[in-house]
Amino acid sequence: MSASGVDVGRLARTALLITFVTAVFVLLAAEQLSGNVLRVGIGAIGAVAFVTAITSFLIAAGQYYDESAASYD
């Protein structure tokens, strides 16, 4: 989407996918678990989603860095 920056479209699609998958897992956990186990499950699901979002951002930033380095060669 952007020729001189981070690919915002790819990053947005990935964030949307992470949000959707996290919401589905939280809803499924809410149906199956209760009490403190539910809280731990939601915390674990949120932690995985957060790490996945960070990894996606780093991949997008790395791709931007590679394209910037290639343009200076």
mmCIF file of the N, C-alpha and C atoms, coordinates in Angstrom:
data_MODEL
# 
_entry.id   MODEL 
# 
loop_
_atom_site.group_PDB 
_atom_site.id 
_atom_site.type_symbol 
_atom_site.label_atom_id 
_atom_site.label_alt_id 
_atom_site.label_comp_id 
_atom_site.label_asym_id 
_atom_site.label_entity_id 
_atom_site.label_seq_id 
_atom_site.pdbx_PDB_ins_code 
_atom_site.Cartn_x 
_atom_site.Cartn_y 
_atom_site.Cartn_z 
_atom_site.occupancy 
_atom_site.B_iso_or_equiv 
_atom_site.pdbx_formal_charge 
_atom_site.auth_seq_id 
_atom_site.auth_comp_id 
_atom_site.auth_asym_id 
_atom_site.auth_atom_id 
_atom_site.pdbx_PDB_model_num 
ATOM 1   N N  . MET A 1 1  ? 0.818   -1.188  0.000  1.00 0.00 ? 1  MET A N  1 
ATOM 2   C CA . MET A 1 1  ? 0.000   0.000   0.000  1.00 0.00 ? 1  MET A CA 1 
ATOM 3   C C  . MET A 1 1  ? 0.866   1.257   0.000  1.00 0.00 ? 1  MET A C  1 
ATOM 4   N N  . SER A 1 2  ? 1.970   1.202   0.707  1.00 0.00 ? 2  SER A N  1 
ATOM 5   C CA . SER A 1 2  ? 2.848   2.358   0.798  1.00 0.00 ? 2  SER A CA 1 
ATOM 6   C C  . SER A 1 2  ? 4.191   2.002   0.187  1.00 0.00 ? 2  SER A C  1 
ATOM 7   N N  . ALA A 1 3  ? 4.636   2.795   -0.783 1.00 0.00 ? 3  ALA A N  1 
ATOM 8   C CA . ALA A 1 3  ? 5.886   2.497   -1.457 1.00 0.00 ? 3  ALA A CA 1 
ATOM 9   C C  . ALA A 1 3  ? 7.098   2.906   -0.633 1.00 0.00 ? 3  ALA A C  1 
ATOM 10  N N  . SER A 1 4  ? 6.958   3.879   0.271  1.00 0.00 ? 4  SER A N  1 
ATOM 11  C CA . SER A 1 4  ? 8.113   4.376   1.005  1.00 0.00 ? 4  SER A CA 1 
ATOM 12  C C  . SER A 1 4  ? 8.014   4.134   2.508  1.00 0.00 ? 4  SER A C  1 
ATOM 13  N N  . GLY A 1 5  ? 7.134   3.243   2.943  1.00 0.00 ? 5  GLY A N  1 
ATOM 14  C CA . GLY A 1 5  ? 6.994   2.997   4.374  1.00 0.00 ? 5  GLY A CA 1 
ATOM 15  C C  . GLY A 1 5  ? 6.553   1.580   4.656  1.00 0.00 ? 5  GLY A C  1 
ATOM 16  N N  . VAL A 1 6  ? 6.155   1.378   5.881  1.00 0.00 ? 6  VAL A N  1 
ATOM 17  C CA . VAL A 1 6  ? 5.670   0.070   6.296  1.00 0.00 ? 6  VAL A CA 1 
ATOM 18  C C  . VAL A 1 6  ? 4.385   -0.239  5.535  1.00 0.00 ? 6  VAL A C  1 
ATOM 19  N N  . ASP A 1 7  ? 4.233   -1.469  5.109  1.00 0.00 ? 7  ASP A N  1 
ATOM 20  C CA . ASP A 1 7  ? 3.044   -1.892  4.372  1.00 0.00 ? 7  ASP A CA 1 
ATOM 21  C C  . ASP A 1 7  ? 1.849   -1.896  5.318  1.00 0.00 ? 7  ASP A C  1 
ATOM 22  N N  . VAL A 1 8  ? 1.123   -0.787  5.343  1.00 0.00 ? 8  VAL A N  1 
ATOM 23  C CA . VAL A 1 8  ? 0.023   -0.593  6.287  1.00 0.00 ? 8  VAL A CA 1 
ATOM 24  C C  . VAL A 1 8  ? -1.109  -1.574  6.008  1.00 0.00 ? 8  VAL A C  1 
ATOM 25  N N  . GLY A 1 9  ? -1.371  -1.867  4.764  1.00 0.00 ? 9  GLY A N  1 
ATOM 26  C CA . GLY A 1 9  ? -2.438  -2.800  4.410  1.00 0.00 ? 9  GLY A CA 1 
ATOM 27  C C  . GLY A 1 9  ? -2.184  -4.186  4.970  1.00 0.00 ? 9  GLY A C  1 
ATOM 28  N N  . ARG A 1 10 ? -0.972  -4.674  4.796  1.00 0.00 ? 10 ARG A N  1 
ATOM 29  C CA . ARG A 1 10 ? -0.617  -6.000  5.309  1.00 0.00 ? 10 ARG A CA 1 
ATOM 30  C C  . ARG A 1 10 ? -0.686  -6.017  6.834  1.00 0.00 ? 10 ARG A C  1 
ATOM 31  N N  . LEU A 1 11 ? -0.189  -4.963  7.455  1.00 0.00 ? 11 LEU A N  1 
ATOM 32  C CA . LEU A 1 11 ? -0.209  -4.875  8.916  1.00 0.00 ? 11 LEU A CA 1 
ATOM 33  C C  . LEU A 1 11 ? -1.650  -4.814  9.435  1.00 0.00 ? 11 LEU A C  1 
ATOM 34  N N  . ALA A 1 12 ? -2.515  -4.079  8.753  1.00 0.00 ? 12 ALA A N  1 
ATOM 35  C CA . ALA A 1 12 ? -3.920  -3.973  9.158  1.00 0.00 ? 12 ALA A CA 1 
ATOM 36  C C  . ALA A 1 12 ? -4.651  -5.307  8.991  1.00 0.00 ? 12 ALA A C  1 
ATOM 37  N N  . ARG A 1 13 ? -4.398  -5.998  7.880  1.00 0.00 ? 13 ARG A N  1 
ATOM 38  C CA . ARG A 1 13 ? -5.026  -7.310  7.680  1.00 0.00 ? 13 ARG A CA 1 
ATOM 39  C C  . ARG A 1 13 ? -4.571  -8.302  8.744  1.00 0.00 ? 13 ARG A C  1 
ATOM 40  N N  . THR A 1 14 ? -3.303  -8.276  9.081  1.00 0.00 ? 14 THR A N  1 
ATOM 41  C CA . THR A 1 14 ? -2.797  -9.168  10.112 1.00 0.00 ? 14 THR A CA 1 
ATOM 42  C C  . THR A 1 14 ? -3.401  -8.835  11.467 1.00 0.00 ? 14 THR A C  1 
ATOM 43  N N  . ALA A 1 15 ? -3.503  -7.545  11.794 1.00 0.00 ? 15 ALA A N  1 
ATOM 44  C CA . ALA A 1 15 ? -4.106  -7.138  13.064 1.00 0.00 ? 15 ALA A CA 1 
ATOM 45  C C  . ALA A 1 15 ? -5.577  -7.537  13.116 1.00 0.00 ? 15 ALA A C  1 
ATOM 46  N N  . LEU A 1 16 ? -6.279  -7.405  12.016 1.00 0.00 ? 16 LEU A N  1 
ATOM 47  C CA . LEU A 1 16 ? -7.676  -7.812  11.960 1.00 0.00 ? 16 LEU A CA 1 
ATOM 48  C C  . LEU A 1 16 ? -7.813  -9.319  12.156 1.00 0.00 ? 16 LEU A C  1 
ATOM 49  N N  . LEU A 1 17 ? -6.949  -10.086 11.531 1.00 0.00 ? 17 LEU A N  1 
ATOM 50  C CA . LEU A 1 17 ? -6.975  -11.537 11.689 1.00 0.00 ? 17 LEU A CA 1 
ATOM 51  C C  . LEU A 1 17 ? -6.679  -11.937 13.129 1.00 0.00 ? 17 LEU A C  1 
ATOM 52  N N  . ILE A 1 18 ? -5.686  -11.315 13.742 1.00 0.00 ? 18 ILE A N  1 
ATOM 53  C CA . ILE A 1 18 ? -5.355  -11.603 15.136 1.00 0.00 ? 18 ILE A CA 1 
ATOM 54  C C  . ILE A 1 18 ? -6.539  -11.269 16.038 1.00 0.00 ? 18 ILE A C  1 
ATOM 55  N N  . THR A 1 19 ? -7.190  -10.135 15.792 1.00 0.00 ? 19 THR A N  1 
ATOM 56  C CA . THR A 1 19 ? -8.348  -9.728  16.592 1.00 0.00 ? 19 THR A CA 1 
ATOM 57  C C  . THR A 1 19 ? -9.483  -10.731 16.445 1.00 0.00 ? 19 THR A C  1 
ATOM 58  N N  . PHE A 1 20 ? -9.764  -11.164 15.223 1.00 0.00 ? 20 PHE A N  1 
ATOM 59  C CA . PHE A 1 20 ? -10.847 -12.112 14.980 1.00 0.00 ? 20 PHE A CA 1 
ATOM 60  C C  . PHE A 1 20 ? -10.572 -13.449 15.659 1.00 0.00 ? 20 PHE A C  1 
ATOM 61  N N  . VAL A 1 21 ? -9.375  -13.980 15.486 1.00 0.00 ? 21 VAL A N  1 
ATOM 62  C CA . VAL A 1 21 ? -9.033  -15.277 16.072 1.00 0.00 ? 21 VAL A CA 1 
ATOM 63  C C  . VAL A 1 21 ? -9.058  -15.195 17.598 1.00 0.00 ? 21 VAL A C  1 
ATOM 64  N N  . THR A 1 22 ? -8.559  -14.094 18.155 1.00 0.00 ? 22 THR A N  1 
ATOM 65  C CA . THR A 1 22 ? -8.583  -13.917 19.602 1.00 0.00 ? 22 THR A CA 1 
ATOM 66  C C  . THR A 1 22 ? -10.015 -13.864 20.116 1.00 0.00 ? 22 THR A C  1 
ATOM 67  N N  . ALA A 1 23 ? -10.879 -13.140 19.425 1.00 0.00 ? 23 ALA A N  1 
ATOM 68  C CA . ALA A 1 23 ? -12.279 -13.050 19.847 1.00 0.00 ? 23 ALA A CA 1 
ATOM 69  C C  . ALA A 1 23 ? -12.953 -14.419 19.816 1.00 0.00 ? 23 ALA A C  1 
ATOM 70  N N  . VAL A 1 24 ? -12.701 -15.203 18.791 1.00 0.00 ? 24 VAL A N  1 
ATOM 71  C CA . VAL A 1 24 ? -13.294 -16.539 18.695 1.00 0.00 ? 24 VAL A CA 1 
ATOM 72  C C  . VAL A 1 24 ? -12.808 -17.411 19.846 1.00 0.00 ? 24 VAL A C  1 
ATOM 73  N N  . PHE A 1 25 ? -11.509 -17.386 20.125 1.00 0.00 ? 25 PHE A N  1 
ATOM 74  C CA . PHE A 1 25 ? -10.980 -18.201 21.213 1.00 0.00 ? 25 PHE A CA 1 
ATOM 75  C C  . PHE A 1 25 ? -11.504 -17.752 22.572 1.00 0.00 ? 25 PHE A C  1 
ATOM 76  N N  . VAL A 1 26 ? -11.652 -16.457 22.778 1.00 0.00 ? 26 VAL A N  1 
ATOM 77  C CA . VAL A 1 26 ? -12.193 -15.972 24.049 1.00 0.00 ? 26 VAL A CA 1 
ATOM 78  C C  . VAL A 1 26 ? -13.652 -16.402 24.205 1.00 0.00 ? 26 VAL A C  1 
ATOM 79  N N  . LEU A 1 27 ? -14.440 -16.310 23.137 1.00 0.00 ? 27 LEU A N  1 
ATOM 80  C CA . LEU A 1 27 ? -15.832 -16.758 23.205 1.00 0.00 ? 27 LEU A CA 1 
ATOM 81  C C  . LEU A 1 27 ? -15.934 -18.258 23.469 1.00 0.00 ? 27 LEU A C  1 
ATOM 82  N N  . LEU A 1 28 ? -15.082 -19.032 22.828 1.00 0.00 ? 28 LEU A N  1 
ATOM 83  C CA . LEU A 1 28 ? -15.081 -20.473 23.076 1.00 0.00 ? 28 LEU A CA 1 
ATOM 84  C C  . LEU A 1 28 ? -14.652 -20.791 24.501 1.00 0.00 ? 28 LEU A C  1 
ATOM 85  N N  . ALA A 1 29 ? -13.664 -20.082 25.001 1.00 0.00 ? 29 ALA A N  1 
ATOM 86  C CA . ALA A 1 29 ? -13.215 -20.296 26.380 1.00 0.00 ? 29 ALA A CA 1 
ATOM 87  C C  . ALA A 1 29 ? -14.299 -19.905 27.364 1.00 0.00 ? 29 ALA A C  1 
ATOM 88  N N  . ALA A 1 30 ? -15.035 -18.833 27.086 1.00 0.00 ? 30 ALA A N  1 
ATOM 89  C CA . ALA A 1 30 ? -16.104 -18.389 27.981 1.00 0.00 ? 30 ALA A CA 1 
ATOM 90  C C  . ALA A 1 30 ? -17.226 -19.426 28.064 1.00 0.00 ? 30 ALA A C  1 
ATOM 91  N N  . GLU A 1 31 ? -17.444 -20.162 26.978 1.00 0.00 ? 31 GLU A N  1 
ATOM 92  C CA . GLU A 1 31 ? -18.476 -21.197 26.996 1.00 0.00 ? 31 GLU A CA 1 
ATOM 93  C C  . GLU A 1 31 ? -18.039 -22.437 27.763 1.00 0.00 ? 31 GLU A C  1 
ATOM 94  N N  . GLN A 1 32 ? -16.748 -22.749 27.730 1.00 0.00 ? 32 GLN A N  1 
ATOM 95  C CA . GLN A 1 32 ? -16.261 -24.001 28.299 1.00 0.00 ? 32 GLN A CA 1 
ATOM 96  C C  . GLN A 1 32 ? -15.712 -23.863 29.718 1.00 0.00 ? 32 GLN A C  1 
ATOM 97  N N  . LEU A 1 33 ? -15.205 -22.697 30.067 1.00 0.00 ? 33 LEU A N  1 
ATOM 98  C CA . LEU A 1 33 ? -14.526 -22.514 31.351 1.00 0.00 ? 33 LEU A CA 1 
ATOM 99  C C  . LEU A 1 33 ? -15.343 -21.609 32.257 1.00 0.00 ? 33 LEU A C  1 
ATOM 100 N N  . SER A 1 34 ? -14.989 -21.610 33.534 1.00 0.00 ? 34 SER A N  1 
ATOM 101 C CA . SER A 1 34 ? -15.674 -20.723 34.479 1.00 0.00 ? 34 SER A CA 1 
ATOM 102 C C  . SER A 1 34 ? -14.719 -20.337 35.602 1.00 0.00 ? 34 SER A C  1 
ATOM 103 N N  . GLY A 1 35 ? -15.036 -19.262 36.274 1.00 0.00 ? 35 GLY A N  1 
ATOM 104 C CA . GLY A 1 35 ? -14.283 -18.819 37.450 1.00 0.00 ? 35 GLY A CA 1 
ATOM 105 C C  . GLY A 1 35 ? -12.850 -18.411 37.144 1.00 0.00 ? 35 GLY A C  1 
ATOM 106 N N  . ASN A 1 36 ? -11.949 -18.842 38.022 1.00 0.00 ? 36 ASN A N  1 
ATOM 107 C CA . ASN A 1 36 ? -10.541 -18.466 37.894 1.00 0.00 ? 36 ASN A CA 1 
ATOM 108 C C  . ASN A 1 36 ? -9.885  -19.083 36.665 1.00 0.00 ? 36 ASN A C  1 
ATOM 109 N N  . VAL A 1 37 ? -10.345 -20.271 36.283 1.00 0.00 ? 37 VAL A N  1 
ATOM 110 C CA . VAL A 1 37 ? -9.786  -20.913 35.090 1.00 0.00 ? 37 VAL A CA 1 
ATOM 111 C C  . VAL A 1 37 ? -10.087 -20.073 33.850 1.00 0.00 ? 37 VAL A C  1 
ATOM 112 N N  . LEU A 1 38 ? -11.269 -19.473 33.808 1.00 0.00 ? 38 LEU A N  1 
ATOM 113 C CA . LEU A 1 38 ? -11.623 -18.593 32.688 1.00 0.00 ? 38 LEU A CA 1 
ATOM 114 C C  . LEU A 1 38 ? -10.696 -17.384 32.648 1.00 0.00 ? 38 LEU A C  1 
ATOM 115 N N  . ARG A 1 39 ? -10.431 -16.817 33.799 1.00 0.00 ? 39 ARG A N  1 
ATOM 116 C CA . ARG A 1 39 ? -9.533  -15.648 33.843 1.00 0.00 ? 39 ARG A CA 1 
ATOM 117 C C  . ARG A 1 39 ? -8.131  -15.996 33.374 1.00 0.00 ? 39 ARG A C  1 
ATOM 118 N N  . VAL A 1 40 ? -7.639  -17.141 33.798 1.00 0.00 ? 40 VAL A N  1 
ATOM 119 C CA . VAL A 1 40 ? -6.306  -17.582 33.362 1.00 0.00 ? 40 VAL A CA 1 
ATOM 120 C C  . VAL A 1 40 ? -6.320  -17.857 31.861 1.00 0.00 ? 40 VAL A C  1 
ATOM 121 N N  . GLY A 1 41 ? -7.372  -18.494 31.373 1.00 0.00 ? 41 GLY A N  1 
ATOM 122 C CA . GLY A 1 41 ? -7.474  -18.790 29.946 1.00 0.00 ? 41 GLY A CA 1 
ATOM 123 C C  . GLY A 1 41 ? -7.505  -17.531 29.099 1.00 0.00 ? 41 GLY A C  1 
ATOM 124 N N  . ILE A 1 42 ? -8.299  -16.554 29.534 1.00 0.00 ? 42 ILE A N  1 
ATOM 125 C CA . ILE A 1 42 ? -8.370  -15.295 28.784 1.00 0.00 ? 42 ILE A CA 1 
ATOM 126 C C  . ILE A 1 42 ? -7.029  -14.567 28.835 1.00 0.00 ? 42 ILE A C  1 
ATOM 127 N N  . GLY A 1 43 ? -6.368  -14.620 29.972 1.00 0.00 ? 43 GLY A N  1 
ATOM 128 C CA . GLY A 1 43 ? -5.034  -14.005 30.073 1.00 0.00 ? 43 GLY A CA 1 
ATOM 129 C C  . GLY A 1 43 ? -4.034  -14.668 29.144 1.00 0.00 ? 43 GLY A C  1 
ATOM 130 N N  . ALA A 1 44 ? -4.075  -15.999 29.078 1.00 0.00 ? 44 ALA A N  1 
ATOM 131 C CA . ALA A 1 44 ? -3.161  -16.727 28.191 1.00 0.00 ? 44 ALA A CA 1 
ATOM 132 C C  . ALA A 1 44 ? -3.463  -16.426 26.726 1.00 0.00 ? 44 ALA A C  1 
ATOM 133 N N  . ILE A 1 45 ? -4.742  -16.398 26.384 1.00 0.00 ? 45 ILE A N  1 
ATOM 134 C CA . ILE A 1 45 ? -5.134  -16.081 25.000 1.00 0.00 ? 45 ILE A CA 1 
ATOM 135 C C  . ILE A 1 45 ? -4.685  -14.662 24.643 1.00 0.00 ? 45 ILE A C  1 
ATOM 136 N N  . GLY A 1 46 ? -4.877  -13.721 25.554 1.00 0.00 ? 46 GLY A N  1 
ATOM 137 C CA . GLY A 1 46 ? -4.447  -12.342 25.318 1.00 0.00 ? 46 GLY A CA 1 
ATOM 138 C C  . GLY A 1 46 ? -2.940  -12.218 25.170 1.00 0.00 ? 46 GLY A C  1 
ATOM 139 N N  . ALA A 1 47 ? -2.204  -12.983 25.977 1.00 0.00 ? 47 ALA A N  1 
ATOM 140 C CA . ALA A 1 47 ? -0.741  -12.942 25.890 1.00 0.00 ? 47 ALA A CA 1 
ATOM 141 C C  . ALA A 1 47 ? -0.261  -13.472 24.538 1.00 0.00 ? 47 ALA A C  1 
ATOM 142 N N  . VAL A 1 48 ? -0.859  -14.548 24.087 1.00 0.00 ? 48 VAL A N  1 
ATOM 143 C CA . VAL A 1 48 ? -0.487  -15.100 22.773 1.00 0.00 ? 48 VAL A CA 1 
ATOM 144 C C  . VAL A 1 48 ? -0.829  -14.110 21.668 1.00 0.00 ? 48 VAL A C  1 
ATOM 145 N N  . ALA A 1 49 ? -1.988  -13.470 21.762 1.00 0.00 ? 49 ALA A N  1 
ATOM 146 C CA . ALA A 1 49 ? -2.375  -12.475 20.756 1.00 0.00 ? 49 ALA A CA 1 
ATOM 147 C C  . ALA A 1 49 ? -1.411  -11.296 20.759 1.00 0.00 ? 49 ALA A C  1 
ATOM 148 N N  . PHE A 1 50 ? -0.991  -10.862 21.942 1.00 0.00 ? 50 PHE A N  1 
ATOM 149 C CA . PHE A 1 50 ? -0.064  -9.739  22.046 1.00 0.00 ? 50 PHE A CA 1 
ATOM 150 C C  . PHE A 1 50 ? 1.292   -10.083 21.434 1.00 0.00 ? 50 PHE A C  1 
ATOM 151 N N  . VAL A 1 51 ? 1.806   -11.260 21.739 1.00 0.00 ? 51 VAL A N  1 
ATOM 152 C CA . VAL A 1 51 ? 3.091   -11.688 21.170 1.00 0.00 ? 51 VAL A CA 1 
ATOM 153 C C  . VAL A 1 51 ? 2.981   -11.834 19.653 1.00 0.00 ? 51 VAL A C  1 
ATOM 154 N N  . THR A 1 52 ? 1.860   -12.346 19.178 1.00 0.00 ? 52 THR A N  1 
ATOM 155 C CA . THR A 1 52 ? 1.654   -12.479 17.737 1.00 0.00 ? 52 THR A CA 1 
ATOM 156 C C  . THR A 1 52 ? 1.610   -11.113 17.060 1.00 0.00 ? 52 THR A C  1 
ATOM 157 N N  . ALA A 1 53 ? 0.953   -10.144 17.696 1.00 0.00 ? 53 ALA A N  1 
ATOM 158 C CA . ALA A 1 53 ? 0.896   -8.788  17.136 1.00 0.00 ? 53 ALA A CA 1 
ATOM 159 C C  . ALA A 1 53 ? 2.286   -8.155  17.094 1.00 0.00 ? 53 ALA A C  1 
ATOM 160 N N  . ILE A 1 54 ? 3.065   -8.341  18.131 1.00 0.00 ? 54 ILE A N  1 
ATOM 161 C CA . ILE A 1 54 ? 4.431   -7.800  18.144 1.00 0.00 ? 54 ILE A CA 1 
ATOM 162 C C  . ILE A 1 54 ? 5.260   -8.443  17.039 1.00 0.00 ? 54 ILE A C  1 
ATOM 163 N N  . THR A 1 55 ? 5.140   -9.759  16.890 1.00 0.00 ? 55 THR A N  1 
ATOM 164 C CA . THR A 1 55 ? 5.884   -10.457 15.845 1.00 0.00 ? 55 THR A CA 1 
ATOM 165 C C  . THR A 1 55 ? 5.486   -9.973  14.460 1.00 0.00 ? 55 THR A C  1 
ATOM 166 N N  . SER A 1 56 ? 4.198   -9.765  14.248 1.00 0.00 ? 56 SER A N  1 
ATOM 167 C CA . SER A 1 56 ? 3.726   -9.255  12.952 1.00 0.00 ? 56 SER A CA 1 
ATOM 168 C C  . SER A 1 56 ? 4.282   -7.874  12.662 1.00 0.00 ? 56 SER A C  1 
ATOM 169 N N  . PHE A 1 57 ? 4.306   -7.020  13.685 1.00 0.00 ? 57 PHE A N  1 
ATOM 170 C CA . PHE A 1 57 ? 4.874   -5.688  13.493 1.00 0.00 ? 57 PHE A CA 1 
ATOM 171 C C  . PHE A 1 57 ? 6.352   -5.775  13.160 1.00 0.00 ? 57 PHE A C  1 
ATOM 172 N N  . LEU A 1 58 ? 7.076   -6.634  13.855 1.00 0.00 ? 58 LEU A N  1 
ATOM 173 C CA . LEU A 1 58 ? 8.514   -6.769  13.584 1.00 0.00 ? 58 LEU A CA 1 
ATOM 174 C C  . LEU A 1 58 ? 8.773   -7.309  12.184 1.00 0.00 ? 58 LEU A C  1 
ATOM 175 N N  . ILE A 1 59 ? 7.920   -8.207  11.712 1.00 0.00 ? 59 ILE A N  1 
ATOM 176 C CA . ILE A 1 59 ? 8.064   -8.711  10.344 1.00 0.00 ? 59 ILE A CA 1 
ATOM 177 C C  . ILE A 1 59 ? 7.832   -7.590  9.344  1.00 0.00 ? 59 ILE A C  1 
ATOM 178 N N  . ALA A 1 60 ? 6.789   -6.777  9.567  1.00 0.00 ? 60 ALA A N  1 
ATOM 179 C CA . ALA A 1 60 ? 6.508   -5.651  8.665  1.00 0.00 ? 60 ALA A CA 1 
ATOM 180 C C  . ALA A 1 60 ? 7.644   -4.636  8.701  1.00 0.00 ? 60 ALA A C  1 
ATOM 181 N N  . ALA A 1 61 ? 8.158   -4.355  9.890  1.00 0.00 ? 61 ALA A N  1 
ATOM 182 C CA . ALA A 1 61 ? 9.270   -3.401  10.008 1.00 0.00 ? 61 ALA A CA 1 
ATOM 183 C C  . ALA A 1 61 ? 10.534  -3.957  9.366  1.00 0.00 ? 61 ALA A C  1 
ATOM 184 N N  . GLY A 1 62 ? 10.767  -5.250  9.515  1.00 0.00 ? 62 GLY A N  1 
ATOM 185 C CA . GLY A 1 62 ? 11.936  -5.876  8.894  1.00 0.00 ? 62 GLY A CA 1 
ATOM 186 C C  . GLY A 1 62 ? 11.867  -5.833  7.383  1.00 0.00 ? 62 GLY A C  1 
ATOM 187 N N  . GLN A 1 63 ? 10.670  -6.044  6.848  1.00 0.00 ? 63 GLN A N  1 
ATOM 188 C CA . GLN A 1 63 ? 10.493  -5.957  5.402  1.00 0.00 ? 63 GLN A CA 1 
ATOM 189 C C  . GLN A 1 63 ? 10.765  -4.528  4.924  1.00 0.00 ? 63 GLN A C  1 
ATOM 190 N N  . TYR A 1 64 ? 10.292  -3.539  5.671  1.00 0.00 ? 64 TYR A N  1 
ATOM 191 C CA . TYR A 1 64 ? 10.554  -2.142  5.338  1.00 0.00 ? 64 TYR A CA 1 
ATOM 192 C C  . TYR A 1 64 ? 12.051  -1.856  5.375  1.00 0.00 ? 64 TYR A C  1 
ATOM 193 N N  . TYR A 1 65 ? 12.731  -2.380  6.382  1.00 0.00 ? 65 TYR A N  1 
ATOM 194 C CA . TYR A 1 65 ? 14.174  -2.175  6.508  1.00 0.00 ? 65 TYR A CA 1 
ATOM 195 C C  . TYR A 1 65 ? 14.921  -2.817  5.343  1.00 0.00 ? 65 TYR A C  1 
ATOM 196 N N  . ASP A 1 66 ? 14.524  -4.033  4.966  1.00 0.00 ? 66 ASP A N  1 
ATOM 197 C CA . ASP A 1 66 ? 15.155  -4.701  3.833  1.00 0.00 ? 66 ASP A CA 1 
ATOM 198 C C  . ASP A 1 66 ? 14.973  -3.930  2.536  1.00 0.00 ? 66 ASP A C  1 
ATOM 199 N N  . GLU A 1 67 ? 13.759  -3.398  2.318  1.00 0.00 ? 67 GLU A N  1 
ATOM 200 C CA . GLU A 1 67 ? 13.508  -2.621  1.107  1.00 0.00 ? 67 GLU A CA 1 
ATOM 201 C C  . GLU A 1 67 ? 14.302  -1.311  1.121  1.00 0.00 ? 67 GLU A C  1 
ATOM 202 N N  . SER A 1 68 ? 14.448  -0.707  2.298  1.00 0.00 ? 68 SER A N  1 
ATOM 203 C CA . SER A 1 68 ? 15.225  0.535   2.396  1.00 0.00 ? 68 SER A CA 1 
ATOM 204 C C  . SER A 1 68 ? 16.689  0.263   2.146  1.00 0.00 ? 68 SER A C  1 
ATOM 205 N N  . ALA A 1 69 ? 17.205  -0.824  2.694  1.00 0.00 ? 69 ALA A N  1 
ATOM 206 C CA . ALA A 1 69 ? 18.621  -1.168  2.490  1.00 0.00 ? 69 ALA A CA 1 
ATOM 207 C C  . ALA A 1 69 ? 18.887  -1.505  1.036  1.00 0.00 ? 69 ALA A C  1 
ATOM 208 N N  . ALA A 1 70 ? 17.949  -2.170  0.365  1.00 0.00 ? 70 ALA A N  1 
ATOM 209 C CA . ALA A 1 70 ? 18.131  -2.529  -1.045 1.00 0.00 ? 70 ALA A CA 1 
ATOM 210 C C  . ALA A 1 70 ? 18.119  -1.291  -1.946 1.00 0.00 ? 70 ALA A C  1 
ATOM 211 N N  . SER A 1 71 ? 17.383  -0.262  -1.538 1.00 0.00 ? 71 SER A N  1 
ATOM 212 C CA . SER A 1 71 ? 17.313  0.935   -2.386 1.00 0.00 ? 71 SER A CA 1 
ATOM 213 C C  . SER A 1 71 ? 18.593  1.759   -2.316 1.00 0.00 ? 71 SER A C  1 
ATOM 214 N N  . TYR A 1 72 ? 19.407  1.560   -1.273 1.00 0.00 ? 72 TYR A N  1 
ATOM 215 C CA . TYR A 1 72 ? 20.679  2.292   -1.150 1.00 0.00 ? 72 TYR A CA 1 
ATOM 216 C C  . TYR A 1 72 ? 21.829  1.561   -1.843 1.00 0.00 ? 72 TYR A C  1 
ATOM 217 N N  . ASP A 1 73 ? 21.627  0.312   -2.226 1.00 0.00 ? 73 ASP A N  1 
ATOM 218 C CA . ASP A 1 73 ? 22.704  -0.448  -2.879 1.00 0.00 ? 73 ASP A CA 1 
ATOM 219 C C  . ASP A 1 73 ? 22.882  -0.060  -4.316 1.00 0.00 ? 73 ASP A C  1 
# 
